[in-house]
Amino acid sequence: MSANIIISFDGTDNDRDALALGRILGNAGAELSLAYVRHSHESDPNREREAQADAEQVLDSGAQWLGQPEITRHIVVNASTGEGLRSLSESENANVLVFGSDWHTAPGHVQPGASAVRLMDGGPVAVAIAAAGLRNQKDANLTHIALPGGEVDPAARETAEALTARAGTPLALPTQEDVDLLVVGSRPGAPEGRVSLSAASEYLVDTTNASVLVLPRGVAFHVDEQSSRVQTAATQADGVNA
């Protein structure tokens, strides 16, 4: 079964970066869908229909940008974008939520927005954050994948090694200029299946020039080289605690 990846999209340029990263992951075999969070229902029926139609139009534009007119779309109503996406990820059994960087992020840099930050603090699903400007890189792909140094969750190492094996390239250093994706695991002691970063990992996410994939503790994101399909699997307990 291919991974279920939800792209958060509100029609802004930085969320088109999220579309670009989602498309890259989709090219590896992941099942994609789009999500837009409305923050309230309108009491007036006519205004409610208009708000719903506006949300549908935003998602239609995302589907058109991806060239996938049949892609599944989700419209969620929640006062909090992060909480709305968290609930959606749980109801849809999603493996990854993809975000663009914060709106003021300089091209070639990553800065998680408030919703991504919320989900990286105990959330149940992996979070991917696209580098600003990724939408303009027509040949963007997962070629050079990096893993932080020091103590690394075995699930993160497994993920990075699987991605590099598919790309046919060795693991890169986070400081290399040509890194496409930085794979970051959750800190030791974090509850299994939950995202929680160490201070060092938070700093690395905030200073990297590559897109980022942040994994829940003990959950690996794999690529099957034979089928080119992306799958997720929990690392065995003895491997996580090694």
Buried (B, 14 or more C-beta within 10 A) or exposed (E): EBBBBBBBBBBEEBBBBBBBBBBBBBEBBBBBBBBBBBEEEEEEEEEBEEBBEEBEEBBBBBBEBBEBEEBBBBBBEBEBBBBBBBBBBEEBEBBBBBBBBBEEBEEBBBBBBEBBBBBBEBBBBBBBBBBBBBBEBEEBEBBBBBBBEEEBBBBBBBBBBBBBBBBEBEBBEBEEEEBBBBBBBBBEEBEBBBBBBBEEBBEBBEEBBBBBBBBBBBBBBBBBEEEEBBBBEBBEEEBBEE
